[in-house]
Amino acid sequence: MTRHTLAARESLRLAAGDATLVFTLEGAAELVAHPRRACAGWGGRPDRPAPAHLDAGDSAFALGTTPLRVRAAAASVILVARLRPAPETSRLLAALPDVLTVGGFAAQEPGVAALAMHLGEPAAAQACAVGGGRAVCDLMATMLAVSTLRAWAVSGCAPADWAARTADPFLARVLDAIHADPGRDWSVESLAALGAMSRSVFAERFRDALGRSPAGYLAEVRMEAAKALLASGTRVSEASRRLGYESDEGFSRAFRRHTGMTPSAWRGAGLRSIAS
């Protein structure tokens, strides 16, 4: 865990990789990213990133799938904790958006926020490096992250498949497979078999849990993956192939229906934003 003191308009860049917890200790900042799947408050178009505003006491959690930039709106102190989630948490984390924010976190979790005020200070950092201090500090960082996720879920921002992933292990297996390989030639029958159900039972249980058909959900996952690929510079034909579309034309039509933009326009906007 590290503290960063930023002057107004100064930026802190956070590379993709490990999961990251960001907590605003003082001042105000903006969190800029191009998340593939995001909660309310984040712009869905790469030409309009819609930065998330973080006042003092607000927190954010990122899975590490996309680089982030924390930009101070005023003189600010930011706490950053890099986390390596345990393998057994992969199913729950896969249901999260790439980046989520919690406004008013300190008011919702005052005890944890008070603890965070002391994290990252030089004395605390020194204690973390001695003896069993590392385990204690890791536990405190984990507590801050878990509290952020809990506050986020309570706010009503949890995705539609959150309950299914946590409550139904058979549907969770199907959802994990879809997200792991959205470009595979999935059919309702193959997904039902993966979930150890008949086609009719699977279709009914899936719609009850997620509010849409398996085919509709798969299409949404593919489009979210397409947005990330294109914004990162992947060519349209390559994205189409990787996501299982038979032709670039079919992929382009589906993408435009989902986003209102052509794949090439989305890709160009994403590259311009990354360059800036």
C-alpha positions in Angstrom: 0.0 0.0 0.0 1.3 3.4 -0.9 0.2 7.0 -0.4 0.5 9.5 -3.2 0.4 13.2 -2.7 -0.8 14.9 -6.0 -0.9 18.5 -6.9 -3.9 19.8 -8.8 -4.1 18.3 -12.3 -1.3 15.9 -11.5 -1.8 12.4 -12.7 -0.9 9.0 -11.3 -0.8 6.1 -13.8 -1.7 2.6 -12.7 -0.7 -0.2 -15.0 -2.9 -3.2 -15.7 -2.1 -6.4 -13.8 -3.0 -7.0 -10.2 -6.4 -5.8 -8.8 -6.1 -2.3 -7.4 -8.0 -0.5 -4.6 -8.0 3.3 -4.7 -9.1 5.4 -1.7 -9.2 9.2 -1.7 -7.9 10.3 1.7 -7.9 14.1 1.0 -8.9 16.4 -1.8 -10.7 15.1 -5.0 -9.7 13.2 -8.0 -10.9 11.7 -11.2 -10.4 8.0 -12.2 -10.0 7.6 -15.9 -10.2 4.3 -17.7 -12.0 2.4 -20.5 -13.6 -0.4 -18.6 -15.2 -3.2 -20.7 -18.0 -3.7 -18.2 -18.8 -1.0 -15.8 -21.4 0.3 -13.4 -23.5 3.4 -13.6 -21.5 6.6 -13.9 -19.0 5.3 -16.4 -19.3 6.3 -20.0 -19.7 3.4 -22.4 -18.0 5.0 -25.4 -14.2 5.4 -25.8 -14.7 8.9 -27.3 -16.5 10.0 -24.1 -14.6 8.4 -21.2 -16.8 10.1 -18.5 -14.2 10.0 -15.7 -15.5 8.9 -12.3 -15.2 11.6 -9.7 -13.7 10.6 -6.3 -14.2 13.0 -3.4 -12.5 12.5 -0.1 -13.8 9.3 1.4 -14.7 7.7 -1.9 -13.2 4.4 -3.0 -12.8 2.5 -6.2 -11.8 -1.1 -7.1 -10.3 -2.3 -10.4 -9.7 -5.8 -11.5 -6.5 -4.9 -13.2 -7.8 -5.7 -16.7 -7.3 -2.1 -18.0 -4.8 0.6 -17.2 -6.0 3.5 -15.0 -5.1 7.1 -14.5 -5.9 8.9 -11.3 -6.0 12.7 -12.0 -6.1 15.1 -9.1 -8.9 17.7 -9.4 -7.3 19.5 -6.5 -4.4 18.9 -4.2 -5.1 15.3 -3.0 -3.8 12.4 -1.1 -4.6 9.0 -2.6 -4.1 5.6 -1.1 -3.4 2.8 -3.6 -3.3 -0.9 -2.7 -2.3 -3.6 -5.2 -4.0 -6.9 -4.5 -3.6 -10.5 -5.7 -6.9 -12.2 -5.3 -6.9 -15.9 -4.2 -7.8 -18.4 -6.9 -11.0 -19.4 -5.2 -12.4 -15.8 -5.6 -12.1 -15.9 -9.4 -15.8 -16.8 -9.9 -17.0 -13.9 -7.9 -14.5 -11.4 -9.4 -15.5 -12.5 -12.9 -19.0 -11.2 -12.3 -17.7 -7.7 -11.4 -17.2 -4.8 -13.8 -13.6 -4.0 -14.6 -13.8 -0.9 -12.5 -16.3 0.1 -9.9 -16.6 3.1 -7.6 -18.3 3.8 -4.3 -19.3 7.3 -3.5 -19.6 8.2 0.2 -17.7 5.0 1.2 -16.4 6.7 4.4 -20.0 7.4 5.5 -21.1 3.8 4.7 -18.1 2.1 6.3 -16.7 4.6 8.9 -14.7 2.1 10.9 -12.8 0.8 7.8 -12.4 4.3 6.5 -10.8 5.4 9.8 -8.4 2.5 9.5 -7.5 3.5 6.0 -6.5 7.0 7.1 -3.4 5.4 8.7 -2.5 3.1 5.9 0.4 4.0 3.7 2.0 6.4 6.1 5.8 6.1 6.4 5.6 4.6 9.9 2.9 2.1 8.8 4.9 1.2 5.7 7.9 0.5 7.9 5.9 -1.7 10.2 4.6 -3.6 7.3 8.1 -4.6 6.2 9.0 -6.0 9.6 8.3 -9.5 10.9 4.6 -10.4 10.7 3.7 -6.9 9.8 3.3 -7.8 6.1 0.5 -10.3 6.9 -1.3 -7.7 9.0 -1.1 -5.0 6.4 -2.3 -7.4 3.7 -5.3 -8.2 5.9 -6.1 -4.5 6.3 -5.9 -3.9 2.6 -8.1 -6.9 2.0 -10.6 -5.6 4.5 -10.7 -2.3 2.7 -11.3 -4.0 -0.6 -14.0 -6.3 0.7 -15.8 -3.4 2.4 -15.7 -1.5 -0.9 -17.3 -4.5 -2.7 -19.9 -4.9 0.0 -20.8 -1.2 -0.2 -21.0 -1.3 -3.9 -23.3 -4.4 -4.0 -25.6 -2.9 -1.3 -26.0 0.2 -3.5 -27.8 -1.9 -6.1 -24.9 -1.7 -8.7 -24.2 -5.5 -8.7 -24.5 -7.0 -12.2 -27.4 -9.3 -13.1 -25.3 -12.4 -12.9 -24.0 -11.7 -9.4 -26.7 -13.7 -7.6 -26.5 -16.5 -10.1 -22.7 -16.9 -9.7 -22.9 -16.9 -6.0 -26.1 -19.0 -5.5 -26.3 -21.5 -8.3 -23.0 -23.5 -8.9 -24.4 -25.0 -12.1 -25.2 -21.6 -13.7 -21.9 -20.3 -12.4 -20.1 -23.0 -14.3 -21.9 -21.9 -17.5 -21.2 -18.2 -16.9 -17.6 -18.8 -16.2 -17.2 -20.7 -19.5 -18.9 -18.0 -21.5 -16.8 -15.2 -20.0 -13.6 -17.3 -20.4 -14.2 -18.1 -24.1 -17.0 -15.8 -25.6 -15.8 -16.6 -29.1 -16.6 -20.3 -28.9 -19.4 -21.7 -31.0 -21.8 -22.0 -28.0 -25.3 -23.4 -28.5 -28.1 -23.6 -25.9 -27.6 -27.4 -26.0 -23.9 -27.2 -25.2 -24.4 -24.7 -22.5 -27.1 -26.8 -20.9 -24.9 -29.9 -21.0 -22.2 -27.9 -19.3 -24.6 -26.9 -16.5 -25.8 -30.6 -16.2 -29.4 -29.7 -17.2 -31.8 -30.4 -20.0 -32.2 -27.7 -22.6 -35.7 -26.6 -21.4 -34.7 -26.6 -17.7 -31.5 -24.7 -18.4 -33.2 -22.0 -20.6 -35.9 -21.4 -17.9 -33.4 -21.3 -15.0 -31.1 -19.0 -17.0 -33.8 -16.6 -17.8 -35.2 -16.6 -14.3 -31.7 -15.8 -12.9 -30.4 -13.3 -15.4 -33.5 -11.9 -17.0 -32.5 -12.8 -20.6 -32.0 -15.8 -22.8 -28.6 -17.6 -23.0 -28.2 -16.4 -26.6 -28.9 -12.8 -25.6 -26.5 -13.0 -22.7 -23.8 -14.5 -24.9 -24.3 -11.7 -27.4 -23.8 -9.0 -24.7 -20.6 -10.7 -23.4 -19.2 -10.8 -27.0 -20.0 -7.1 -27.5 -18.4 -6.1 -24.3 -15.3 -8.1 -25.2 -15.4 -6.5 -28.7 -15.4 -3.0 -27.2 -12.3 -3.8 -25.1 -10.4 -5.4 -28.0 -11.2 -2.6 -30.4 -10.4 0.2 -27.9 -7.0 -1.4 -27.3 -6.2 -1.4 -31.0 -7.2 -4.8 -32.3 -8.2 -4.8 -35.9 -11.8 -5.2 -36.7 -11.3 -8.5 -38.7 -9.2 -9.9 -35.8 -11.8 -9.0 -33.2 -14.6 -10.5 -35.4 -12.6 -13.8 -35.8 -11.7 -14.1 -32.1 -15.3 -13.6 -31.0 -16.7 -16.3 -33.3 -18.4 -14.3 -36.0 -18.6 -15.8 -39.5 -18.1 -12.6 -41.3 -16.8 -9.0 -40.6 -20.1 -7.7 -41.9 -22.2 -9.7 -39.4 -19.9 -8.6 -36.6 -20.1 -4.9 -37.7 -24.0 -5.1 -37.8 -24.1 -6.6 -34.3 -21.7 -4.1 -33.0 -23.5 -1.1 -34.4 -26.8 -2.4 -33.0 -25.2 -2.7 -29.5 -23.2 0.5 -29.4 -24.6 2.8 -32.1 -21.1 3.1 -33.6 -19.2 1.1 -36.2 -16.3 -1.1 -35.0 -13.8 1.0 -36.9 -15.1 4.3 -35.4 -14.9 2.7 -31.9 -11.4 1.5 -32.5 -10.2 4.9 -33.8 -11.8 6.7 -30.8 -10.1 4.3 -28.4 -6.7 4.8 -29.9 -7.0 8.6 -29.9 -8.0 8.4 -26.2 -5.0 6.2 -25.3 -2.7 8.5 -27.1 -3.9 11.5 -25.1 
